[in-house]
């Protein structure tokens, strides 16, 4: 969502008309972190103090600064430094968006500490240790084998508990519950990380991108038409409801529902209710699909990554599902003696999601043109304009493209003494990407008040969503992912 987000009870929070919106803020924050990380290439470590969490059996093993240059901070010191830095930068962003800075700062304090505490719990050895060697290292004889990224699930669960059992608290922290902002910052940073991952296998990376574009076109031309038909013919919804529903279920969740609702001039309540459903069902998908992928697609890892990108709605949920799927599948293969290079499954899911986001602006323009010229014809001058494609284009994608190509150039086009330091530098930025993922998962949970399903009018909407999503969208996405990505595997780790 570029201009509208949902608060904890599903109502819209519309940004004021400023030069800076949430989309552009995400680009700025992501690029800022990326540029600060690159200072390490000239031996100036500006963000090595950011906290990182390891799998732990004793809490003293859990936290540390990312860079050894800041080891003196200790784990708790690095965590406090990270909180303070994010608080200052994000509060400045809230001020730029003309939000109440004091309320945001107080809310973010709660969001950060609860979310990161959930991440630390998820890294506990009994939850995260995967291999027998790891279990032996921590002196344990059982583990849920969720890997350290299972911490995302704990953050999501914490958010769900707050949303459904502590609604007043959810309302109190809503100013800092911004999953779309957090995930967009993470995706901008992810561009550089994916570039370094792809640098050693450019042919494979190029093939994945081309296959992803083809898969998106095929999947969503099928998805949208079928969901629209089901909403209109089976459930009797008007065009005003059917178009945002079809877009939200088939294209990219909340962003698509809002963009299309605006393009066809639907009443504000339409995209809001559709968006509430999208958030709720995205949580269900994140809790289920990665584990299904691990069980049945462990030997087709890129099929699994593409499936998350095609099937899971909203940027946050899709990329997060890709991250969990990667950790689960890599762990399962490692237990069998096959060690794939990390980053490819997540990169496949994220790349597909990025191209889907590009598609939103184009599709909103197409539908806007059809509605204003053929369905709701009004004044002669009331036509869909080409500039609407740019207005609805997700700007954070620009940041992803910049970091990807800069990262690729640094990895392949610079002298060896510089290029060898690129992975470590971008790795520090990637630590921030993980933190923004954590904030995203927690925020998605806080937005997911399941009681809203019982609101007036939700019954039929939920029925369309269930029939469409679990009746064919998930399975068509799996089939198309298999057709385009089966037989292709990530490079083996050296």
N, C-alpha and C positions, 0 to 999 in steps of 0.2 A: 504494500500500500504506500503510495507516494504522499498523498495529501490527507488521508483519513486512516485512523487506527481504531481498533475496538478496545474499549475498556473492559474491566473485569466482569461487567454484567451485560456486555454485548451492545452497548449504545455507542454511537459514533462520537469521535473526538476530532473535530475538523480543524486543521491548521489555518492560521490567519494567512492572508495574502501577503507574503513576504518574498523577497528575492531568493531566500534560502528556504527550501523545504526539506523534509526528512530524507528524501532521495539524495539530494545534493550534499546534505550533511554527512551521509554515509560515505559518499565519495571522498569528501574532504578528510574525514577521520581515518578511513582506510589508507589513503595515500600518505597522510601524515605519519602513521605508524610505519608504513613501508619505507618512506624516505629516511626516517630516524634509524631504522634497522640497517639501511645501506651505509650509514656512516661507519659501520664496522669494517667496511672494505678499505677505509683509509685509517684503520686502527683507532677509531674513536667509538667506544662502546657506549651508546646513549640509552639503550633500553634493556641492557642485560640484567637489570634489577627486577624485571618482571618475574612473578612467582610461577613456578612449575611444580606439579604434583606427581609423585611416583607411587607405584604400588607399595603398600606398607603393611608391616605387621606390628611394628612399634611406631607410635605417632611421631617420634623424633625423626623417623625416616621419610615422613610424608612430604615435607615442603623444603624448597630451596630456591635460590635465585637461578635464573636460566644460565647466566654467565658466571664463570669462576672469578671474574674480575670483581664481582659483587658478593662473593662468598661471605664476607664479613657481616653482611646484613643478617644472615641466618634465615631460616624459613619464615618465621613469623614477621621479621623485618621486611622481607621481600613481599609478603602478602599485604602488609600495611602500606608499603610504598605503592603497590599496584592499585589498591583501593583508592588511595589519595589521588594518584595520577588520573585514574578513570573518573573519579568524582569531579575533579577540577575541569577536565576536558569536556566531559558530557554535560556538566552544569553550564559551561560556556555555550555548548551546543543548544541546550534548552533555552538559554537567554536569547540566542540568535533566532530561535523559533518562536520567541515571545511567550514562552511558557513561564510559569511561576517557579523561579530558580530555587527558592527556599523549599517549596513543596517537593520539587524534583529531587533536591539533594537529600532530604530526609527519606523519601521513598527509595531512592537509589541505594542509600546506606543499607536499608533492610533487604532490598533485592540482592545486592552483591553478597552480603554475608550469608544469607540463607542459601543462595545458589551455590556459592563456593564451598560452604560446609557440606552441601549435598555431594559435590564433586569429590571432596576429600573422603567422605563415607564410601562413595562408589569405588574408590581406589583401595579400600581395605582388602587385604590379601584373600580373605575368605570369599569375597565377591569377585575380585579381579584376576587373581593368579590363574594362569591358563595351563602351562605345561607342568608335568611332574617335577621337573627341575626347579621351577619357580616355587611350587608348593614345598619342596624340600628346603629351599632357601629360607622360607619363612616359617618352617617348622610346623606346617599344617598338613592334614591328611584329606581335606576336602575343600572344594571351591565351586562357586557357581559358574566360574570361567566366563565372566562377562567381559573380561579385559578392562583396562582402566577407563575406556570410553563408556563402559556400563554406568559410569558416574552421570552421564547425561540422563539416563533413565531415572536415577535417584533425584536429579534436579526437576525432572518432569513430574515425578510423583509428589515431590514437595509442593510444587505449584498447584497440582490437582487437589491436594489436601486443603490448601489455603482457599482455593476457589470454591470448593464444595462444602467445607466445614467451618471456614472462618471468613465468610463473605464481607464482613465489616473491615477486616484487615486487608482483604483483597482490594476493597474500594480505597482504603487509605494509601496503598502503595501503587495505585494505578498510574500515577504520573511517570513512574519509571518502568512500567511494564510495557516495553516497546519491542516486541519480537522482530518486527520487520526492520527497524533501525539496526538492531544488533546483528541480525543475520546478513543484512546488506553490507555492513562494515566487514563482517567475517568473509563474505564472498569477494570483496575487493582485495583483501589480503590473500585469499585463497588463490587468486590469479597468479601471484608470484610463486607461491608454493607449488602450484601445478606446473608452472613453467620449468622450474628446476627439476621436477619429477620427469617432465616430458623431454627435457633437453637431451638425455641419453638415448631416447627412442623416438625420434621425430616422425619416422614413418608410421609407427604405431599410433602416436598421438594424432597425426593428421587423419589417419584412417578412422579413429574413434570420433573425431569431430564431424567428418563427412557422414559417417553412419548415423551419428546422433541427429543431424539435421534431417536426413531422410526418414528416420524413425519418427521424429516429431511431426513432420508433415503428414505422414501416413496415419499415425495414431490419432491426431487431433481432428483431421478431416472426418474420420470415422466417429470419434467420440462426440463431437459437438452435435452432429446431425442426429445421432441416435438418442442422446439425452434430450435434445429439443423435442424430438418426436414423442418420447416417453412422457415428458412433462405435459405436452399439449394433448395427446390422444388418449393416454392411459389415465392421467390424473386430472385432466381438464383445466390446466393452468392457462391463463391468458398469455399473449406474446410478451407483455411487460414482465411477467414472472419467468416465463420459459427461457428467454434469452440470457438473463443473468445466471439462472440456474445452470443452463447448459455450459456457459462460460466458466462458472465457478467450479463445476464438477469436472469439466473436460480440459480446461486450459491451465489455469494456475490459481485456483482458489480465490482468496480474498481480493487480490489485486485485479484479477480478471472480472470478478463480479462487480466491483466498484467501477472499473473503467467502462465496462459494457453498460452498466446501469446508467452512468452519466451520459454515455454516447447515445443511448436511445431515449434519454430523458425520462427514465423511470422515476417513480416516487422514491424519496430517500429511504423509506422503510424496506424497500425490496432488496437492495444490496446489503443492507445491515443484517436482515434476517438470514439471507443466503450466506453472508460472511460468518455469522455465528455458527451456522451448521458446518461450514468448511473447517473452522478452527477445531470444533469438537471431533469431527471425524478424522481430521489429520492426526490428532492425538491417538485415536484408536489404531490408525495405520502404523504410526511410529512404534506403538507397543507390540504390534503383531508381525508386520511384514519383514523386518530384519531377521527375526528368528525363523520365519518360514524360508527366507532366502538362505540362511545358514544351513537349514536342514536339507534343502533340496537343490540348492545351486552352489554349493561350496566348490564344486569343480568347474563351475561356469561363472567365475567371479564378476566379469564385466557384464554379463547378462543381468546379474543381481544389481549391479550399480545402475545400469540403464533402467531397470524396472523401478527402482526407487524414484528416479527422476521423472518417469512417465506416470507412475501410479499415485504417488503421494502428493497431496495438494499443499500449497503455500511454500514459499521459498525456505522458510525456517524448517518446517517439518521434513521437506524433501531432502535438503542438504544434510540435516541432522540424521535422517534415516540412512543416508548414504554413509555417513561417518560410523554409525553403529554397525551397519552391514559390513563395512570394511573390517572393522575390528573383530567382529565375530567370525567372518570367513577366513581372515588371515590367521586367527588363532586356531581354527579347526584344521586348516591346512598345515600349520606349523606343527601341530600335534601329530600329523601324519608324515612329517619330515619334508614338507614342501614349503619353502619360504619365499613368498611373493614380495616384491618391492611395494612398500606402502605408498598410498597416494593415488593409485590408478582407479580403484573402485569409487572412492569419494570424488575424484576428478571427473569420472564419467557421469556420475549422478549430477554433479554441480554444473558441468558443461551443458548437459541436456536441459537443466532447469534454466540456465542463462538464455539459451536459444528460445525456450518457451516464453520467457519474459519479453524477449524481443517481439515475439509473435503477438503479445497482448496489444501493443499499440496499433499494429497493422489490423488486427481483427476488430478492435474497437472502432477504428475508422471505417472499415468495410460495413459493419453493422450500423454505425451511425449514418453512413451514406444511404443504405437501404431504407432505414427507418424514416429519415428526413425527406427522402425523395420519393418513396413509394408506399410507406405505411402510414406514418403520421405527417402528412404533407400539410405545412402551414404557410407562412409567408414565403414569397418567392425567393427572398434573400436568405432564408434560413436553411442553408446547405451545409453539409459536412465539408470541412476544409482539410486540405492536405497537411496543414500545420498541426492538426490534431494528432497525427502519427508521432510527431516530435513531442507534443505536449504530454502524450500518454506513454512515451517511450521510457522505460525504467532507467534512470540516469546512472544508477550504481553500476550498470553493466559497462559504462565507459571506464569506471575505475578498474573493474576486473580486466578489461582489455589492456589498459595501460600497464598494470602490474605484471600481466602475463608477458607482454612483449618486452618490457624492460628486463624482467627476470630472464627471459629467453636470451636476450642480447648479452646480458652480463655473464650468463653461463656458457655461451658459445662464441661470443664475439670479442671477448676481452683477453688480455695476456694471461697465461697460465697462473702466474702468481696472484692475480686478482680473482680469476674464475674459481680457484680452489677454495676461496673464502666465501663465495656466494651462498652455498647451502647453509653455512652456519649463520650468516647474517639474516637470510630470509627465515631461517629457523626461529630466530628471536621474534620476528614479526608473527610467525605462525603460532607462537605461544599465546599472543594476544588473540589470534583467531580462535584458539581453543576456548579462551575465556569468554569471548563473545558468543560462541556456541553454547556455553553453559548458561549464560544469561538468556539466550534465546529459548532453550528448553524450559527453563524455569518460567519465563514469561508466557510461553504457550500454555503451560499448565495452569497458570493463574487466570488466563483468559477462558479456561474451559470449565465453565459452570454448567454441569449437565442438567441442572434444574431448568435451564432455559429451553430445553427440549419440550417442556410441557407448556410453554407459553402458547397463547392462542395462535393458531395458524401454523404451528411448527409440525403438527402431525403429518400432514400431506407432504410438506417440504422434506421432512426427514425420510418419508417413504420413498420419494423420488430419489433422494440421495442414496439410500441403502440399495434400492433396486439397481440404480445406474452404476454406482461405484463397485459394489461387491457382486453385482450380477454380470457385468461385462467389462467395465473400465479396467479393473485390476487385472483381469485375465487377458484382455486384448493387449494391454501394456506388456504383460509377460510374454505373450506370443510374439509381438513385434520386437521386443528386446531379444528374444531367442533368435528370430530370423536375422537380425542385423549384427548380433554380437556373439553368437555361439561359436565355440571353437577358438576364440581369441582370449588369450590369458595375459595377465600382467607379466613384465619381465621378472625373472628370479632375482632375489636379493643377492648381492655379491657377498 
